[in-house]
Structures are given as C-alpha cells and as structure tokens.
Amino acid sequence: MPAVELIVTLQASEGRAEEVRNVLLTLRDASLQEPGCFGYRIAQGEPSTHRFFLLERWSDPTALFQHEHTSHFLEGVARLQTCCESISVQPVAWLPE
C-alpha cells in the first residue's frame, strides 16, 4: 500500500500566529512518535508569517486514520480551529522526477 502524503495550509487569524505555531510544534512532536508517521514538517510563510504549511507523510491510510483519532490530534485540531481563519488539507501524489 502506498504512503499517504498531505499538504496542509493554515491561515492564522490576526494576532494568533504564535499560538498556531506552538500548537503545530506540539502536534508534530506527538505525531512523530506514532507508528506509521514517516515525516511531519512545518513551514511558515514569508513574508506573511500568518500562513503555515505542513507536509505530513504516513505509511498508509490506516496509520493516518489512527492518527486522526488520537487525543493529541483531536485536541490540536480543536485549538487550531479557534485561531485560524482557514485550514485546507490536500492529499497529494508526487510526479516522477
């Protein structure tokens, strides 16, 4: 079964970028401890520091499903929904190089 890769884009509400950053760092640290998490990278936009990007890589759909039902994921998403104007999750498939 192929790996699952996601690109997540978050737009922090005015004055909430630091809070979003902290929640994402906490989520990353917990997610990287999960079985099936191959990668969890965070980027912050330039020059707009209110935009964040995640690149998540999971071994398979089952690992992602289990991740989405952990307490740290559910709590983190709830917090992010209160401090973000928008959140977009896009599964991706990379083209051959």
C-alpha positions in Angstrom: 0.0 0.0 0.0 1.5 3.4 -0.9 2.4 6.1 1.6 -0.1 8.9 2.2 1.2 12.4 1.9 -0.7 15.6 2.8 -0.1 19.3 2.4 -2.0 21.3 5.0 -2.3 25.1 4.6 -3.4 27.2 7.6 -4.1 30.9 7.8 -3.7 32.2 11.3 -6.2 34.8 12.5 -4.7 38.3 13.2 -2.5 38.2 16.3 -2.7 34.3 16.6 0.3 33.2 14.6 2.4 32.4 17.6 -0.4 30.3 19.1 -0.8 28.4 15.8 3.0 27.8 15.6 3.0 26.4 19.2 0.1 24.1 18.5 1.7 22.8 15.3 5.0 22.1 17.1 3.2 20.2 19.8 1.3 18.2 17.2 4.5 17.5 15.3 6.3 16.2 18.3 3.4 13.9 19.3 2.8 12.7 15.7 6.4 11.8 15.1 6.1 9.3 18.0 3.2 7.5 16.3 3.7 4.2 14.4 3.5 4.9 10.6 4.5 8.6 10.8 7.3 8.9 8.3 7.5 12.7 8.4 5.8 15.9 9.7 7.4 19.1 8.5 6.2 22.6 9.3 6.9 25.8 7.3 5.9 29.4 8.0 5.2 31.7 5.1 7.4 34.6 4.0 6.7 37.5 4.2 3.3 36.6 5.5 4.0 34.9 8.8 0.3 34.2 9.3 0.4 31.4 6.8 1.7 27.9 7.7 2.2 24.8 5.7 2.5 21.2 6.9 3.9 18.3 4.9 2.8 15.0 6.5 3.8 11.6 5.4 2.1 8.4 6.7 2.9 4.8 5.9 -0.6 4.0 4.7 -4.3 5.1 5.1 -4.6 3.0 8.3 -1.8 4.9 10.0 -3.4 8.2 9.0 -6.8 7.1 10.2 -5.4 6.1 13.6 -3.6 9.4 13.9 -6.8 11.3 13.2 -8.4 9.6 16.2 -5.6 10.3 18.8 -6.3 12.7 21.6 -3.4 15.0 20.6 -4.8 15.3 17.1 -8.4 15.9 18.2 -7.3 18.5 20.8 -4.8 20.2 18.4 -7.4 20.5 15.6 -9.9 21.9 18.0 -7.4 24.6 19.1 -6.4 25.4 15.6 -10.0 25.9 14.5 -10.3 28.6 17.1 -7.2 30.5 16.0 -7.2 30.1 12.2 -9.2 31.8 9.5 -8.8 28.8 7.3 -7.4 25.3 7.2 -7.0 23.3 4.0 -6.0 19.6 3.8 -4.8 18.3 0.4 -3.7 14.7 -0.2 -1.0 14.7 -2.9 0.7 12.3 -5.2 4.2 13.4 -6.3 5.0 13.2 -10.0 8.1 11.2 -11.0 11.3 13.2 -11.1 
